Amino acid sequence: MTTATRRQLLVGTGLATLSSTLPAASWAQRPAASRPDLFVGTGGHGHTFPGPTLPFGMVQLGPDTDVARWDACSGYHRDDTSIMGFSHTHLSGTGIGDMLDVLVVPTRGPLKLVPGSLEHPEEGYRQRFSEELAEPGYYRVKLESGVLAELTVTERTGLHRYHFPAGEGHILIDLAHMVQDPWDKGKLIDESSLSLDADGLLIGSRRVHRWAKGRRIHFAMRLSRKPDRIAFFGDGDKPAAKGASAVQGDRVKVAFFFDAAGGAPILIKTGISAVSVEGAKAALAAEAPGWDFDGARTAAARRWATYLDAVRVEGGTADQRTIMASALYHAFLSPTLFTDRDGRYVGLDRQVHQVPAGEAAFSTYSLWDTYRALHPLLTLVQPQQAGLLVRDLVRQTVQSPAGPPVWPLQGVETACMIGWHGVSVMAEACAKGIKADYAAAWPQIRRRAFDRDFPDIDSTLGRGFYYDLGYIPADKVWESVSRTQEYAYDDWAMAVLAEAAGAHDDAVALRKRSLNYRNVIDPAIGFARPRFADGSWWKDYDPIELGHNVEKQRDYTEANGWQATFLNQHDTYGLIQHFGGDAAFEKKLDALFSAPSTLPKNAPPDISGLLGQYAHGNEPDQHVAYLYAFAGAPWKTQAMVRRLLVEMYKAAPDGVIGNDDCGQMSAWFVLSALGFYPVDPVSGVYVFGSPLFDVAELRVGEGKSLRVRAEGNAPDRPYVQSVRWNGKPWTKNWIAHADLVRGGELVFVMGDKPSRFGAAKQDRPPSYGHGAA
């Protein structure tokens, strides 16, 4: 069976064949510009998943096709030809896999307790599939057993509807299902249990030691029809005693058998909680009290309509409008809700806490990625959500033994990547006037900033060297060059939070220390370069390489010397002077984008989407196309941004050039397609690029709207000739967040030739608190 017949995407005739089954609020009835394709990013290295969820929802339900390879970090890959089942939690776009909790397998035939392989699905409970459809809040697929599976969600519950053919059938619940990685060691699941109450409610729990080591998941599940037989299985798939109603162990399962599975569909509803089974029961009782699958589906579609209507576009191509809507959808998946119905959640201290009334806790903060564009986008088009997130980050900072969050997942600080970029999100929100108790977070932030005795985690190593030498030595700490520069950016962000807490002297010290990034950029060769504890540079430097001794460690984080050279975001004019002025810096940028796209054999797959040595498929350089504007060559920013918008994204499963990273890659597209981007999010300003669409309308909060128009726009007219803001000429090549959120109209006049718009020093974007000298 071909891929085209196996999957029906939300385009063309594939939609028409199903339109009669869709409820009134279905995406089929939305304008084309607002219709996302949920399969974008599920192929290639995008690592997204197509299953239903609500915006920032706790339950992210969907099909799992693989758990063993890197490109199935989300549990799903578009190229796979069989489905294992449907689990209730997923990660979207990450480079590490986890979650996939509470797998449900509806099927027929002999009971099989293992999934089998991709190559031979018949060896297990895997099933080939066809007629796959996904839209916001809804998913359906036809399995080779003849079962038609439908999924929808509320915030904390997953709803299933299974149409079985006539005859016998069974449903397996597999708590052994999880992401598998050859690097994993030791026991990965323990303290698992399943128990069936007298009234037919199945409850269960497990503890998982994968990425978020020690995280717990609890669930409560109810079926609409009573099974004829039930069988529990313990570790090693050993059957429990006949008539058993419970099982405990590490990897446990239960199967429900139906002698006449056909006829009325079998519905399943599942509530989840990280706190307790009681929390899962409460979710089930409050959010799915009955069996109204279609009502839940309609409510989910309406919720998504409200969120996606925050940005509407006209113009561009049909594919570009699909990419825009799909990117916006992916930008609203994470962080994920982590609060039970009663406001309880698990903090980073592994204790249960209660949020204040009206607040919420969240998980899945991919902060190393998302501080760059995802959180800035939310401050613009979802300010209420941005406020909830930043107040949550303040609470998590107070509660965490490690201080400001790094990569929190399910109440566990994974310490993934480098730095502690939760401070950037808080500082940006503070600078933009979003209300939160920043002073409450400051003591813990200050400990991370200045206290040598504050315990380090993987992402914060080398602080003592950073304090004493002004850089982190490559012969002492791994990823030293990137760490030095990213710690410097966190210093810049922490200075804002220090001022908010009234710690002026600390703010002065942090702003000064934020210039430490210069200490790993060798002006003699014009590259970020590994430096050793004795002050010497790596002698045999090669900017293509990942470090001076990559067999033992890398000196850059998911980057090489070329890409790490431009990591600085907050002191662009200082960086320009470090390179010898505007002309030299512009020439260096030209070289980055035109160098051979050569990488060493040991380069990680994250370094993708190469244009020269610029890597759009990973985050470190995603602001770099905008740096031309600081050197007086904004037309080169305009041409390059337009090129990246066109070449790095497609309306196809492999349409995200690298990991979507919880919406960061998508947010880059959304903001850049609008015509502006936050090079330094903490500054609260956006640098102009090249708008992709003729018209964009944004809801920016408090009933206000922003309209962005690109007059004379066309594929061969990427250059900004002039700008008007609310009808008046605007000569600056940037605009403040404070201006945009007041609402109004921003007009770009486009042309086919470069202009000098925004090139004058007085019109260039500010950096490090000032304009070009």
C-alpha angles and dihedrals in degrees: 000000000000125000090245093058093039094060132038111199126197094268138087123339094349089074096044093061091059103035095101091062096053123102122239095267094050121138089241088079097050121102112268092250090062098046114104123200105224092198092066105109096018092102132051110021097321095109096199126137131222101217126118125273138143122248105292088350126170095224112061101178125188153119122301118211102167140004103181111068133063095245089059096059088128091050091250136079125180094224095058118104102204137053123219095197142282122296128189104229131048141165119232119221100341126146092222125055131228141129117054090145126181104010116209117201117189111189148126137238128044115357112257120188100193126061100230124217133300089244094050109024091165088072090071143010095295115122132202112233147198142182094048116182130177132179132155107299097002141073134174137176140170113235124209090245086068094254115138107211124201127182135189136156152210121206095279104013136070119213123203130188117190123189108199125193117242114290136040125342141162141203121217123203108202118193091174091070114112145128112291123209127176088225092062115106134187129008110343100183129032143148091047124161142171125193133174117211122217090255092056100261112143114208128182148160141193139180118224128202102191120105097331093045115213097009116152132214126193127187144182119203134185130188123211093223129047112242121233093225137010129202126189124201129199134195114330088020089281110167115245119234116292110272093019116154097191144031135192133193139089104294111025135168141180131201127204115204126203121192091199105027094162125084116051111030119257110240125200127191122190130187120196137198137172090208108054148325087258089060090052091049090051091052090051094048096047103036102033107025094150139020101269100138094162092048091054090047092052092047091051091050091051092049090052091047089058093051098042092048087068087088124032125174139192129195128026119091126306089252092051091052089051090050090050094051092044092050091050090050092052091047089060098053100079149086090043128220112263102173123104120226090267093052097256123137141160113260127211087262086065090244127122114252136180123229120222116259112286094019132101141199123230141199135199099059105171089187100165086062107028102048087075102062114338096067093041089053091052092051087057106041103017104032094156091055090045089055093051090050097049093047088050090051089052091054092045090050090054093047101041120095085215096052119221112036123258108177109342116189123177095336093314126110101222092185087216119171121358138297126023101266095173082092090062093055091047094045092048091050090047091051090050094051099252108156119243138130095262092163089062090060095046100085091058092041090050091053090055090046100048114003112099090191095055104113114259126223126197093276095053103046121138100032093136091057089045090055096044104035101025090239140048115256118237091219091057109039133026120246088017099159094052092042092055092053097043094046085053091055090049088052088055090051094044090054089064091051091047090056090049089054093048094250096133097163091052090050091053091050093048095049089051092047091049086076090068088099087081091065093074096045110086107213090197092069101017097236140108101257136185111256128197132224092260090058096255124129127235101275101207094049120174117176091210092062126087095228149322095281109015094170087072104024145342125242095209133051109242089326143080132227094281094053096040091055091075101040094113113105106168107047104042095150090051089051091049091053090046087059094047104265142304099312095048092046093048089050090051091052089049089053092051092055096042103040119112110278092238122149130179118257091251095055113130117246089244089079096081142131093058122194102175101315093327108110112204092175091073133048110241096083103030092113095049100092087063094056092083086073091064091052094053097260103103092154088068089054089051095050094045096046091050090049092051092048090053101038105035099050132054137177090243138090090266090045096118108074094212140002108321087221100209093314102316096117089046093048090053088057094047095050096040092048088054089056105253140070138192104241088175107023092191091062092063094226134112126217117221120246129160119303113227099201132059093229134012126181120197133187104221101182138271091056093298127131136201121210120199118192129184109201115205091009119166138146090266094043106070097139123103112228098177142339135222125197115199090341097309128105113265115198100178119100091221142044134208125245087232089062096047096049091056086067129231140122127304113192125193118193107210133203144175095245132058117262134195092245110142094002098112113099093240090056098049120107119271120250131182086010098303143069131249114306 
